[in-house]
Amino acid sequence: MKQFKFLALTVLILTTSCLKSPNELFKQAQTKMLNSKTVSYKQEALYPNPIGKIDTIKSTFLIS
């Protein structure tokens, strides 16, 4: 029964996520990027180390 639920969920996700073609999505993203004044990207990564603490890496990317 669990396998059927997993398979049904996977099929549902795959069919609903492919409503637009990759070219259409690329064109939308390209238009959005070209029409914006600034583009920024923020990333935060958490890495556990052997001591038991967590190392944090933060980066920011800004184009204006």
PyMOL Python script that loads the backbone (N, CA, C, O; Angstrom):
from pymol import cmd

cmd.read_pdbstr("""\
ATOM      1  N   MET A   1       0.822  -1.196   0.000  1.00  0.00           N
ATOM      2  CA  MET A   1       0.000   0.000   0.000  1.00  0.00           C
ATOM      3  C   MET A   1       0.868   1.263   0.000  1.00  0.00           C
ATOM      4  O   MET A   1       0.540   2.246  -0.664  1.00  0.00           O
ATOM      5  N   LYS A   2       1.984   1.229   0.754  1.00  0.00           N
ATOM      6  CA  LYS A   2       2.862   2.384   0.793  1.00  0.00           C
ATOM      7  C   LYS A   2       3.500   2.629  -0.570  1.00  0.00           C
ATOM      8  O   LYS A   2       3.692   3.773  -0.982  1.00  0.00           O
ATOM      9  N   GLN A   3       3.826   1.539  -1.265  1.00  0.00           N
ATOM     10  CA  GLN A   3       4.433   1.686  -2.586  1.00  0.00           C
ATOM     11  C   GLN A   3       3.462   2.320  -3.571  1.00  0.00           C
ATOM     12  O   GLN A   3       3.861   3.123  -4.414  1.00  0.00           O
ATOM     13  N   PHE A   4       2.187   1.958  -3.465  1.00  0.00           N
ATOM     14  CA  PHE A   4       1.175   2.535  -4.345  1.00  0.00           C
ATOM     15  C   PHE A   4       1.026   4.030  -4.078  1.00  0.00           C
ATOM     16  O   PHE A   4       0.937   4.823  -5.015  1.00  0.00           O
ATOM     17  N   LYS A   5       0.999   4.415  -2.809  1.00  0.00           N
ATOM     18  CA  LYS A   5       0.878   5.833  -2.469  1.00  0.00           C
ATOM     19  C   LYS A   5       2.084   6.616  -2.975  1.00  0.00           C
ATOM     20  O   LYS A   5       1.936   7.716  -3.508  1.00  0.00           O
ATOM     21  N   PHE A   6       3.275   6.051  -2.810  1.00  0.00           N
ATOM     22  CA  PHE A   6       4.488   6.708  -3.281  1.00  0.00           C
ATOM     23  C   PHE A   6       4.465   6.853  -4.790  1.00  0.00           C
ATOM     24  O   PHE A   6       4.791   7.919  -5.314  1.00  0.00           O
ATOM     25  N   LEU A   7       4.088   5.806  -5.491  1.00  0.00           N
ATOM     26  CA  LEU A   7       4.021   5.843  -6.951  1.00  0.00           C
ATOM     27  C   LEU A   7       2.975   6.855  -7.423  1.00  0.00           C
ATOM     28  O   LEU A   7       3.225   7.608  -8.364  1.00  0.00           O
ATOM     29  N   ALA A   8       1.818   6.877  -6.784  1.00  0.00           N
ATOM     30  CA  ALA A   8       0.762   7.819  -7.165  1.00  0.00           C
ATOM     31  C   ALA A   8       1.210   9.260  -6.923  1.00  0.00           C
ATOM     32  O   ALA A   8       0.948  10.135  -7.748  1.00  0.00           O
ATOM     33  N   LEU A   9       1.873   9.510  -5.814  1.00  0.00           N
ATOM     34  CA  LEU A   9       2.368  10.849  -5.518  1.00  0.00           C
ATOM     35  C   LEU A   9       3.445  11.270  -6.509  1.00  0.00           C
ATOM     36  O   LEU A   9       3.466  12.419  -6.951  1.00  0.00           O
ATOM     37  N   THR A  10       4.329  10.357  -6.859  1.00  0.00           N
ATOM     38  CA  THR A  10       5.384  10.654  -7.825  1.00  0.00           C
ATOM     39  C   THR A  10       4.796  10.987  -9.193  1.00  0.00           C
ATOM     40  O   THR A  10       5.226  11.949  -9.830  1.00  0.00           O
ATOM     41  N   VAL A  11       3.841  10.223  -9.642  1.00  0.00           N
ATOM     42  CA  VAL A  11       3.193  10.478 -10.935  1.00  0.00           C
ATOM     43  C   VAL A  11       2.470  11.818 -10.907  1.00  0.00           C
ATOM     44  O   VAL A  11       2.526  12.570 -11.880  1.00  0.00           O
ATOM     45  N   LEU A  12       1.800  12.123  -9.817  1.00  0.00           N
ATOM     46  CA  LEU A  12       1.095  13.396  -9.694  1.00  0.00           C
ATOM     47  C   LEU A  12       2.059  14.567  -9.758  1.00  0.00           C
ATOM     48  O   LEU A  12       1.790  15.548 -10.452  1.00  0.00           O
ATOM     49  N   ILE A  13       3.168  14.485  -9.054  1.00  0.00           N
ATOM     50  CA  ILE A  13       4.159  15.564  -9.059  1.00  0.00           C
ATOM     51  C   ILE A  13       4.753  15.740 -10.454  1.00  0.00           C
ATOM     52  O   ILE A  13       4.898  16.868 -10.925  1.00  0.00           O
ATOM     53  N   LEU A  14       5.094  14.648 -11.110  1.00  0.00           N
ATOM     54  CA  LEU A  14       5.693  14.738 -12.441  1.00  0.00           C
ATOM     55  C   LEU A  14       4.736  15.317 -13.474  1.00  0.00           C
ATOM     56  O   LEU A  14       5.155  16.088 -14.338  1.00  0.00           O
ATOM     57  N   THR A  15       3.472  14.964 -13.400  1.00  0.00           N
ATOM     58  CA  THR A  15       2.522  15.468 -14.396  1.00  0.00           C
ATOM     59  C   THR A  15       2.175  16.929 -14.155  1.00  0.00           C
ATOM     60  O   THR A  15       1.960  17.668 -15.115  1.00  0.00           O
ATOM     61  N   THR A  16       2.114  17.368 -12.900  1.00  0.00           N
ATOM     62  CA  THR A  16       1.764  18.763 -12.640  1.00  0.00           C
ATOM     63  C   THR A  16       2.965  19.687 -12.767  1.00  0.00           C
ATOM     64  O   THR A  16       2.789  20.882 -13.003  1.00  0.00           O
ATOM     65  N   SER A  17       4.161  19.180 -12.621  1.00  0.00           N
ATOM     66  CA  SER A  17       5.332  20.044 -12.713  1.00  0.00           C
ATOM     67  C   SER A  17       5.736  20.312 -14.156  1.00  0.00           C
ATOM     68  O   SER A  17       6.541  21.211 -14.399  1.00  0.00           O
ATOM     69  N   CYS A  18       5.225  19.588 -15.093  1.00  0.00           N
ATOM     70  CA  CYS A  18       5.608  19.735 -16.499  1.00  0.00           C
ATOM     71  C   CYS A  18       4.497  20.380 -17.325  1.00  0.00           C
ATOM     72  O   CYS A  18       4.271  19.997 -18.473  1.00  0.00           O
ATOM     73  N   LEU A  19       3.812  21.348 -16.747  1.00  0.00           N
ATOM     74  CA  LEU A  19       2.733  21.988 -17.484  1.00  0.00           C
ATOM     75  C   LEU A  19       3.257  22.891 -18.600  1.00  0.00           C
ATOM     76  O   LEU A  19       2.629  23.011 -19.651  1.00  0.00           O
ATOM     77  N   LYS A  20       4.413  23.529 -18.370  1.00  0.00           N
ATOM     78  CA  LYS A  20       5.007  24.385 -19.387  1.00  0.00           C
ATOM     79  C   LYS A  20       6.288  23.739 -19.884  1.00  0.00           C
ATOM     80  O   LYS A  20       6.957  23.003 -19.159  1.00  0.00           O
ATOM     81  N   SER A  21       6.613  24.029 -21.129  1.00  0.00           N
ATOM     82  CA  SER A  21       7.842  23.471 -21.688  1.00  0.00           C
ATOM     83  C   SER A  21       9.048  24.207 -21.093  1.00  0.00           C
ATOM     84  O   SER A  21       8.917  25.348 -20.650  1.00  0.00           O
ATOM     85  N   PRO A  22      10.200  23.575 -21.080  1.00  0.00           N
ATOM     86  CA  PRO A  22      11.400  24.238 -20.556  1.00  0.00           C
ATOM     87  C   PRO A  22      11.748  25.528 -21.301  1.00  0.00           C
ATOM     88  O   PRO A  22      12.268  26.471 -20.703  1.00  0.00           O
ATOM     89  N   ASN A  23      11.465  25.569 -22.597  1.00  0.00           N
ATOM     90  CA  ASN A  23      11.742  26.785 -23.368  1.00  0.00           C
ATOM     91  C   ASN A  23      10.860  27.945 -22.913  1.00  0.00           C
ATOM     92  O   ASN A  23      11.320  29.085 -22.845  1.00  0.00           O
ATOM     93  N   GLU A  24       9.598  27.661 -22.603  1.00  0.00           N
ATOM     94  CA  GLU A  24       8.698  28.708 -22.115  1.00  0.00           C
ATOM     95  C   GLU A  24       9.174  29.229 -20.767  1.00  0.00           C
ATOM     96  O   GLU A  24       9.167  30.437 -20.529  1.00  0.00           O
ATOM     97  N   LEU A  25       9.582  28.334 -19.895  1.00  0.00           N
ATOM     98  CA  LEU A  25      10.080  28.744 -18.587  1.00  0.00           C
ATOM     99  C   LEU A  25      11.354  29.568 -18.724  1.00  0.00           C
ATOM    100  O   LEU A  25      11.533  30.553 -18.006  1.00  0.00           O
ATOM    101  N   PHE A  26      12.244  29.175 -19.642  1.00  0.00           N
ATOM    102  CA  PHE A  26      13.466  29.930 -19.873  1.00  0.00           C
ATOM    103  C   PHE A  26      13.158  31.327 -20.395  1.00  0.00           C
ATOM    104  O   PHE A  26      13.764  32.299 -19.944  1.00  0.00           O
ATOM    105  N   LYS A  27      12.239  31.441 -21.327  1.00  0.00           N
ATOM    106  CA  LYS A  27      11.865  32.751 -21.872  1.00  0.00           C
ATOM    107  C   LYS A  27      11.279  33.647 -20.788  1.00  0.00           C
ATOM    108  O   LYS A  27      11.576  34.841 -20.748  1.00  0.00           O
ATOM    109  N   GLN A  28      10.441  33.081 -19.897  1.00  0.00           N
ATOM    110  CA  GLN A  28       9.878  33.863 -18.799  1.00  0.00           C
ATOM    111  C   GLN A  28      10.969  34.352 -17.860  1.00  0.00           C
ATOM    112  O   GLN A  28      10.955  35.509 -17.440  1.00  0.00           O
ATOM    113  N   ALA A  29      11.905  33.489 -17.531  1.00  0.00           N
ATOM    114  CA  ALA A  29      12.999  33.868 -16.643  1.00  0.00           C
ATOM    115  C   ALA A  29      13.890  34.911 -17.301  1.00  0.00           C
ATOM    116  O   ALA A  29      14.330  35.855 -16.645  1.00  0.00           O
ATOM    117  N   GLN A  30      14.157  34.751 -18.580  1.00  0.00           N
ATOM    118  CA  GLN A  30      14.989  35.700 -19.309  1.00  0.00           C
ATOM    119  C   GLN A  30      14.333  37.075 -19.345  1.00  0.00           C
ATOM    120  O   GLN A  30      15.003  38.084 -19.124  1.00  0.00           O
ATOM    121  N   THR A  31      13.051  37.128 -19.616  1.00  0.00           N
ATOM    122  CA  THR A  31      12.327  38.395 -19.651  1.00  0.00           C
ATOM    123  C   THR A  31      12.339  39.058 -18.284  1.00  0.00           C
ATOM    124  O   THR A  31      12.537  40.268 -18.173  1.00  0.00           O
ATOM    125  N   LYS A  32      12.128  38.268 -17.254  1.00  0.00           N
ATOM    126  CA  LYS A  32      12.118  38.794 -15.889  1.00  0.00           C
ATOM    127  C   LYS A  32      13.491  39.369 -15.514  1.00  0.00           C
ATOM    128  O   LYS A  32      13.568  40.429 -14.893  1.00  0.00           O
ATOM    129  N   MET A  33      14.562  38.682 -15.886  1.00  0.00           N
ATOM    130  CA  MET A  33      15.915  39.143 -15.578  1.00  0.00           C
ATOM    131  C   MET A  33      16.250  40.424 -16.347  1.00  0.00           C
ATOM    132  O   MET A  33      16.848  41.341 -15.784  1.00  0.00           O
ATOM    133  N   LEU A  34      15.875  40.496 -17.615  1.00  0.00           N
ATOM    134  CA  LEU A  34      16.196  41.664 -18.426  1.00  0.00           C
ATOM    135  C   LEU A  34      15.394  42.897 -18.013  1.00  0.00           C
ATOM    136  O   LEU A  34      15.865  44.020 -18.194  1.00  0.00           O
ATOM    137  N   ASN A  35      14.207  42.713 -17.470  1.00  0.00           N
ATOM    138  CA  ASN A  35      13.357  43.837 -17.076  1.00  0.00           C
ATOM    139  C   ASN A  35      13.636  44.336 -15.659  1.00  0.00           C
ATOM    140  O   ASN A  35      13.125  45.388 -15.274  1.00  0.00           O
ATOM    141  N   SER A  36      14.417  43.622 -14.889  1.00  0.00           N
ATOM    142  CA  SER A  36      14.664  44.044 -13.509  1.00  0.00           C
ATOM    143  C   SER A  36      15.865  44.985 -13.438  1.00  0.00           C
ATOM    144  O   SER A  36      16.779  44.913 -14.259  1.00  0.00           O
ATOM    145  N   LYS A  37      15.842  45.872 -12.436  1.00  0.00           N
ATOM    146  CA  LYS A  37      16.939  46.825 -12.247  1.00  0.00           C
ATOM    147  C   LYS A  37      18.091  46.181 -11.496  1.00  0.00           C
ATOM    148  O   LYS A  37      19.253  46.449 -11.800  1.00  0.00           O
ATOM    149  N   THR A  38      17.790  45.347 -10.531  1.00  0.00           N
ATOM    150  CA  THR A  38      18.829  44.662  -9.765  1.00  0.00           C
ATOM    151  C   THR A  38      18.483  43.186  -9.640  1.00  0.00           C
ATOM    152  O   THR A  38      17.319  42.790  -9.693  1.00  0.00           O
ATOM    153  N   VAL A  39      19.521  42.393  -9.474  1.00  0.00           N
ATOM    154  CA  VAL A  39      19.358  40.959  -9.267  1.00  0.00           C
ATOM    155  C   VAL A  39      20.205  40.599  -8.049  1.00  0.00           C
ATOM    156  O   VAL A  39      21.386  40.942  -7.987  1.00  0.00           O
ATOM    157  N   SER A  40      19.606  39.913  -7.089  1.00  0.00           N
ATOM    158  CA  SER A  40      20.372  39.516  -5.910  1.00  0.00           C
ATOM    159  C   SER A  40      20.115  38.045  -5.606  1.00  0.00           C
ATOM    160  O   SER A  40      19.067  37.486  -5.927  1.00  0.00           O
ATOM    161  N   TYR A  41      21.109  37.452  -4.981  1.00  0.00           N
ATOM    162  CA  TYR A  41      21.038  36.043  -4.613  1.00  0.00           C
ATOM    163  C   TYR A  41      21.676  35.896  -3.242  1.00  0.00           C
ATOM    164  O   TYR A  41      22.799  36.354  -3.028  1.00  0.00           O
ATOM    165  N   LYS A  42      20.979  35.267  -2.317  1.00  0.00           N
ATOM    166  CA  LYS A  42      21.507  35.022  -0.975  1.00  0.00           C
ATOM    167  C   LYS A  42      21.511  33.528  -0.708  1.00  0.00           C
ATOM    168  O   LYS A  42      20.574  32.810  -1.060  1.00  0.00           O
ATOM    169  N   GLN A  43      22.585  33.079  -0.080  1.00  0.00           N
ATOM    170  CA  GLN A  43      22.727  31.653   0.214  1.00  0.00           C
ATOM    171  C   GLN A  43      23.250  31.499   1.635  1.00  0.00           C
ATOM    172  O   GLN A  43      24.126  32.243   2.075  1.00  0.00           O
ATOM    173  N   GLU A  44      22.703  30.529   2.338  1.00  0.00           N
ATOM    174  CA  GLU A  44      23.189  30.195   3.674  1.00  0.00           C
ATOM    175  C   GLU A  44      23.289  28.678   3.773  1.00  0.00           C
ATOM    176  O   GLU A  44      22.308  27.967   3.557  1.00  0.00           O
ATOM    177  N   ALA A  45      24.470  28.195   4.098  1.00  0.00           N
ATOM    178  CA  ALA A  45      24.696  26.754   4.195  1.00  0.00           C
ATOM    179  C   ALA A  45      25.122  26.410   5.620  1.00  0.00           C
ATOM    180  O   ALA A  45      25.945  27.105   6.215  1.00  0.00           O
ATOM    181  N   LEU A  46      24.565  25.351   6.152  1.00  0.00           N
ATOM    182  CA  LEU A  46      24.891  24.881   7.492  1.00  0.00           C
ATOM    183  C   LEU A  46      25.566  23.523   7.381  1.00  0.00           C
ATOM    184  O   LEU A  46      25.014  22.588   6.802  1.00  0.00           O
ATOM    185  N   TYR A  47      26.757  23.428   7.939  1.00  0.00           N
ATOM    186  CA  TYR A  47      27.522  22.186   7.875  1.00  0.00           C
ATOM    187  C   TYR A  47      27.862  21.717   9.287  1.00  0.00           C
ATOM    188  O   TYR A  47      28.522  22.452  10.021  1.00  0.00           O
ATOM    189  N   PRO A  48      27.439  20.532   9.690  1.00  0.00           N
ATOM    190  CA  PRO A  48      27.853  20.017  11.001  1.00  0.00           C
ATOM    191  C   PRO A  48      29.317  19.580  10.950  1.00  0.00           C
ATOM    192  O   PRO A  48      29.755  18.981   9.968  1.00  0.00           O
ATOM    193  N   ASN A  49      30.067  19.879  12.004  1.00  0.00           N
ATOM    194  CA  ASN A  49      31.456  19.442  12.056  1.00  0.00           C
ATOM    195  C   ASN A  49      31.613  18.346  13.117  1.00  0.00           C
ATOM    196  O   ASN A  49      30.692  18.124  13.903  1.00  0.00           O
ATOM    197  N   PRO A  50      32.747  17.665  13.154  1.00  0.00           N
ATOM    198  CA  PRO A  50      32.915  16.530  14.073  1.00  0.00           C
ATOM    199  C   PRO A  50      32.853  16.895  15.554  1.00  0.00           C
ATOM    200  O   PRO A  50      32.615  16.019  16.384  1.00  0.00           O
ATOM    201  N   ILE A  51      33.058  18.153  15.904  1.00  0.00           N
ATOM    202  CA  ILE A  51      33.036  18.562  17.308  1.00  0.00           C
ATOM    203  C   ILE A  51      31.608  18.593  17.842  1.00  0.00           C
ATOM    204  O   ILE A  51      31.396  18.506  19.052  1.00  0.00           O
ATOM    205  N   GLY A  52      30.645  18.713  16.965  1.00  0.00           N
ATOM    206  CA  GLY A  52      29.246  18.763  17.383  1.00  0.00           C
ATOM    207  C   GLY A  52      28.618  20.126  17.167  1.00  0.00           C
ATOM    208  O   GLY A  52      27.438  20.322  17.458  1.00  0.00           O
ATOM    209  N   LYS A  53      29.387  21.059  16.666  1.00  0.00           N
ATOM    210  CA  LYS A  53      28.856  22.387  16.374  1.00  0.00           C
ATOM    211  C   LYS A  53      28.515  22.466  14.890  1.00  0.00           C
ATOM    212  O   LYS A  53      28.785  21.540  14.125  1.00  0.00           O
ATOM    213  N   ILE A  54      27.921  23.582  14.500  1.00  0.00           N
ATOM    214  CA  ILE A  54      27.521  23.767  13.107  1.00  0.00           C
ATOM    215  C   ILE A  54      28.261  24.957  12.530  1.00  0.00           C
ATOM    216  O   ILE A  54      28.210  26.053  13.089  1.00  0.00           O
ATOM    217  N   ASP A  55      28.949  24.752  11.416  1.00  0.00           N
ATOM    218  CA  ASP A  55      29.604  25.839  10.688  1.00  0.00           C
ATOM    219  C   ASP A  55      28.595  26.457   9.736  1.00  0.00           C
ATOM    220  O   ASP A  55      27.816  25.750   9.097  1.00  0.00           O
ATOM    221  N   THR A  56      28.613  27.776   9.646  1.00  0.00           N
ATOM    222  CA  THR A  56      27.689  28.496   8.777  1.00  0.00           C
ATOM    223  C   THR A  56      28.477  29.258   7.719  1.00  0.00           C
ATOM    224  O   THR A  56      29.454  29.940   8.025  1.00  0.00           O
ATOM    225  N   ILE A  57      28.043  29.132   6.493  1.00  0.00           N
ATOM    226  CA  ILE A  57      28.635  29.886   5.390  1.00  0.00           C
ATOM    227  C   ILE A  57      27.511  30.704   4.768  1.00  0.00           C
ATOM    228  O   ILE A  57      26.478  30.164   4.374  1.00  0.00           O
ATOM    229  N   LYS A  58      27.726  32.010   4.685  1.00  0.00           N
ATOM    230  CA  LYS A  58      26.734  32.908   4.079  1.00  0.00           C
ATOM    231  C   LYS A  58      27.393  33.623   2.910  1.00  0.00           C
ATOM    232  O   LYS A  58      28.545  34.049   3.002  1.00  0.00           O
ATOM    233  N   SER A  59      26.658  33.751   1.813  1.00  0.00           N
ATOM    234  CA  SER A  59      27.165  34.512   0.673  1.00  0.00           C
ATOM    235  C   SER A  59      26.023  35.298   0.052  1.00  0.00           C
ATOM    236  O   SER A  59      24.867  34.876   0.067  1.00  0.00           O
ATOM    237  N   THR A  60      26.382  36.455  -0.494  1.00  0.00           N
ATOM    238  CA  THR A  60      25.416  37.324  -1.136  1.00  0.00           C
ATOM    239  C   THR A  60      25.986  37.772  -2.475  1.00  0.00           C
ATOM    240  O   THR A  60      27.171  38.086  -2.583  1.00  0.00           O
ATOM    241  N   PHE A  61      25.149  37.796  -3.470  1.00  0.00           N
ATOM    242  CA  PHE A  61      25.544  38.175  -4.820  1.00  0.00           C
ATOM    243  C   PHE A  61      24.560  39.238  -5.297  1.00  0.00           C
ATOM    244  O   PHE A  61      23.353  38.997  -5.318  1.00  0.00           O
ATOM    245  N   LEU A  62      25.061  40.405  -5.677  1.00  0.00           N
ATOM    246  CA  LEU A  62      24.190  41.512  -6.083  1.00  0.00           C
ATOM    247  C   LEU A  62      24.700  42.098  -7.386  1.00  0.00           C
ATOM    248  O   LEU A  62      25.876  42.444  -7.498  1.00  0.00           O
ATOM    249  N   ILE A  63      23.826  42.211  -8.368  1.00  0.00           N
ATOM    250  CA  ILE A  63      24.133  42.871  -9.629  1.00  0.00           C
ATOM    251  C   ILE A  63      23.169  44.048  -9.772  1.00  0.00           C
ATOM    252  O   ILE A  63      21.951  43.882  -9.697  1.00  0.00           O
ATOM    253  N   SER A  64      23.725  45.219  -9.974  1.00  0.00           N
ATOM    254  CA  SER A  64      22.830  46.382 -10.165  1.00  0.00           C
ATOM    255  C   SER A  64      23.223  47.174 -11.369  1.00  0.00           C
ATOM    256  O   SER A  64      22.586  48.180 -11.682  1.00  0.00           O
TER     257      SER A  64
END
""", "prot")
cmd.dss("prot")
cmd.show_as("cartoon", "prot")
cmd.util.cbc("prot")
cmd.orient("prot")
